[in-house]
Amino acid sequence: MRAFRSYPIIGAALAQLAAGVVVIAMRPALAGVIDAGSLFWASLGVQCAGAALVTRLLGLPVWWVWINLFFPAAMALALQAGDFPAWPFGVTFLVLYLVFSNTARERVPLYLSNRQTAEALVSVMQQRGARRFVDLGSGLGGVVRRLDGDGRIARGVESAPMVWLVSLLLSKLTGRGLILRQDIWAADIAGEDIVYAFLSPEPMPALYEKARREMKPGSLLVSNSFAVPDVEADEVWELPDRRKTRLYLYEMKGGAAAA
């Protein structure tokens, strides 16, 4: 299951394949009971619902469930239309690239932190007297906007073009937070008190090594949901939200040289 979360497009494709096998197996039995038109719609319904169900069972992010639910229907309707123009597919592909480009390049999906997580991070900063905060892979910037102000300086780092643009506009409109379009591996985190990330299992070892090399002693790396393999967290906060979010807190002891 963890491999599918790191490479969700593979899991999504397997979900469609599994649903297709079910459709092929059930068609002979249904063919003798219903007419051809009804058989088409029944097969399409099973394909859509089955792909979405398998996607959910694989534990992929919820947007992949919706993609697998509607993708077969969209393709079927486009093929039936015959003269359906090609440009919507190009536009859809471009939008998906601009929003989810991180997923293919860095194996980091677009995870959005919820309100309870933002409030927990406020508590972390208050307890530690922290002033500087950065969100690596800040998405739409909700955490950055919540944490900025009241003596705190918060910034976000985001590389997906469309997501960065939306978060930048929201930051400008609210006057809260600084959003940078930058690769997380190039981000300067040396002066930060709290570095927060909600990424995926795949980059966590490299992220921890970056934090260990660059962050100052006493600063904190906070990972949402994904622990660093073979490294015991100094604290684990379980939040009272629906998905029982866990925050893994790693205090920096003095850089790589001191480790």
Secondary structure, 3 states (H helix, E strand, C coil): CHHHHHCHHHHHHHHHHHHHHHHHHHHHHHHCCCCHHHHHHHHHHHHHHHHHHHHHHCCCCHHHHHHHHHHHHHHHHHHHHCCCCCHHHHHHHHHHHHHHHHHHHHCCCCCCCCHHHHHHHHHHHHHHCCCEEEEECCCCCHHHHHHCECCEEEEEEECCHHHHHHHHHHHHHHCCCEEEECCHHHCCCCCCCEEEECCCCCCHHHHHHHHHHHCCCCCEEEEECCCCCCCCCCEEEECCCCCCCEEEEEECCCCHHHC
